[in-house]
Amino acid sequence: MYTYKQFGNSFVVSINNHAEVGQAVAAFAKEHGIKAGTVQGIGAVKEAVLRFFDPATKEYVDKTFAEQMEISNLTGNISQKDGEPYIHLHITLGRSDYSTISGHLLSAVIHGAGELSIEKFEGETGRYFDEETGLNLYKF
């Protein structure tokens, strides 16, 4: 699903072609015991499902984009929820007409390269579901 090289508490990760980004990051976090950290990346995808949170309804609205796109920015964090890695990613994607789309990343399939930097923090950060906002927030 990926290859990587470690530099102290930082990792350079190459996600395999045709792998799903969130699944790869979650598997990497689990394999390396990352319970708190950050993710940054670039690359290309052939399909992505983005989400937009509607605070009035406390629900996500999902939209699928099935086209070749460049990942111009992938930013996120790693924490824990219910004893499992909780991956929270946002993405900006460049289209062939040079316009961009962005949002919360639900899923994306690599088509070309997926190049990430993952930094592991010492310790653990958890999540809890907040009834007021309808979101999974940090639990410190």
Secondary structure as a PSIPRED ss2 file (coil, helix, strand):
# PSIPRED VFORMAT (PSIPRED V4.0)

   1 M C   1.000  0.000  0.000
   2 Y E   0.000  0.000  1.000
   3 T E   0.000  0.000  1.000
   4 Y E   0.000  0.000  1.000
   5 K E   0.000  0.000  1.000
   6 Q E   0.000  0.000  1.000
   7 F E   0.000  0.000  1.000
   8 G C   1.000  0.000  0.000
   9 N C   1.000  0.000  0.000
  10 S E   0.000  0.000  1.000
  11 F E   0.000  0.000  1.000
  12 V E   0.000  0.000  1.000
  13 V E   0.000  0.000  1.000
  14 S E   0.000  0.000  1.000
  15 I E   0.000  0.000  1.000
  16 N C   1.000  0.000  0.000
  17 N C   1.000  0.000  0.000
  18 H C   1.000  0.000  0.000
  19 A C   1.000  0.000  0.000
  20 E E   0.000  0.000  1.000
  21 V H   0.000  1.000  0.000
  22 G H   0.000  1.000  0.000
  23 Q H   0.000  1.000  0.000
  24 A H   0.000  1.000  0.000
  25 V H   0.000  1.000  0.000
  26 A H   0.000  1.000  0.000
  27 A H   0.000  1.000  0.000
  28 F H   0.000  1.000  0.000
  29 A H   0.000  1.000  0.000
  30 K H   0.000  1.000  0.000
  31 E H   0.000  1.000  0.000
  32 H C   1.000  0.000  0.000
  33 G C   1.000  0.000  0.000
  34 I C   1.000  0.000  0.000
  35 K C   1.000  0.000  0.000
  36 A C   1.000  0.000  0.000
  37 G E   0.000  0.000  1.000
  38 T E   0.000  0.000  1.000
  39 V E   0.000  0.000  1.000
  40 Q E   0.000  0.000  1.000
  41 G E   0.000  0.000  1.000
  42 I E   0.000  0.000  1.000
  43 G E   0.000  0.000  1.000
  44 A E   0.000  0.000  1.000
  45 V E   0.000  0.000  1.000
  46 K E   0.000  0.000  1.000
  47 E E   0.000  0.000  1.000
  48 A E   0.000  0.000  1.000
  49 V E   0.000  0.000  1.000
  50 L E   0.000  0.000  1.000
  51 R E   0.000  0.000  1.000
  52 F E   0.000  0.000  1.000
  53 F E   0.000  0.000  1.000
  54 D E   0.000  0.000  1.000
  55 P C   1.000  0.000  0.000
  56 A C   1.000  0.000  0.000
  57 T C   1.000  0.000  0.000
  58 K C   1.000  0.000  0.000
  59 E E   0.000  0.000  1.000
  60 Y E   0.000  0.000  1.000
  61 V E   0.000  0.000  1.000
  62 D E   0.000  0.000  1.000
  63 K E   0.000  0.000  1.000
  64 T E   0.000  0.000  1.000
  65 F E   0.000  0.000  1.000
  66 A C   1.000  0.000  0.000
  67 E C   1.000  0.000  0.000
  68 Q C   1.000  0.000  0.000
  69 M E   0.000  0.000  1.000
  70 E E   0.000  0.000  1.000
  71 I E   0.000  0.000  1.000
  72 S E   0.000  0.000  1.000
  73 N E   0.000  0.000  1.000
  74 L E   0.000  0.000  1.000
  75 T E   0.000  0.000  1.000
  76 G E   0.000  0.000  1.000
  77 N E   0.000  0.000  1.000
  78 I E   0.000  0.000  1.000
  79 S E   0.000  0.000  1.000
  80 Q E   0.000  0.000  1.000
  81 K E   0.000  0.000  1.000
  82 D C   1.000  0.000  0.000
  83 G C   1.000  0.000  0.000
  84 E E   0.000  0.000  1.000
  85 P E   0.000  0.000  1.000
  86 Y E   0.000  0.000  1.000
  87 I E   0.000  0.000  1.000
  88 H E   0.000  0.000  1.000
  89 L E   0.000  0.000  1.000
  90 H E   0.000  0.000  1.000
  91 I E   0.000  0.000  1.000
  92 T E   0.000  0.000  1.000
  93 L E   0.000  0.000  1.000
  94 G E   0.000  0.000  1.000
  95 R C   1.000  0.000  0.000
  96 S C   1.000  0.000  0.000
  97 D C   1.000  0.000  0.000
  98 Y C   1.000  0.000  0.000
  99 S C   1.000  0.000  0.000
 100 T E   0.000  0.000  1.000
 101 I E   0.000  0.000  1.000
 102 S E   0.000  0.000  1.000
 103 G E   0.000  0.000  1.000
 104 H E   0.000  0.000  1.000
 105 L E   0.000  0.000  1.000
 106 L E   0.000  0.000  1.000
 107 S E   0.000  0.000  1.000
 108 A E   0.000  0.000  1.000
 109 V E   0.000  0.000  1.000
 110 I E   0.000  0.000  1.000
 111 H E   0.000  0.000  1.000
 112 G E   0.000  0.000  1.000
 113 A E   0.000  0.000  1.000
 114 G E   0.000  0.000  1.000
 115 E E   0.000  0.000  1.000
 116 L E   0.000  0.000  1.000
 117 S E   0.000  0.000  1.000
 118 I E   0.000  0.000  1.000
 119 E E   0.000  0.000  1.000
 120 K E   0.000  0.000  1.000
 121 F C   1.000  0.000  0.000
 122 E C   1.000  0.000  0.000
 123 G C   1.000  0.000  0.000
 124 E C   1.000  0.000  0.000
 125 T C   1.000  0.000  0.000
 126 G E   0.000  0.000  1.000
 127 R E   0.000  0.000  1.000
 128 Y E   0.000  0.000  1.000
 129 F E   0.000  0.000  1.000
 130 D E   0.000  0.000  1.000
 131 E C   1.000  0.000  0.000
 132 E C   1.000  0.000  0.000
 133 T C   1.000  0.000  0.000
 134 G C   1.000  0.000  0.000
 135 L E   0.000  0.000  1.000
 136 N E   0.000  0.000  1.000
 137 L E   0.000  0.000  1.000
 138 Y E   0.000  0.000  1.000
 139 K E   0.000  0.000  1.000
 140 F C   1.000  0.000  0.000
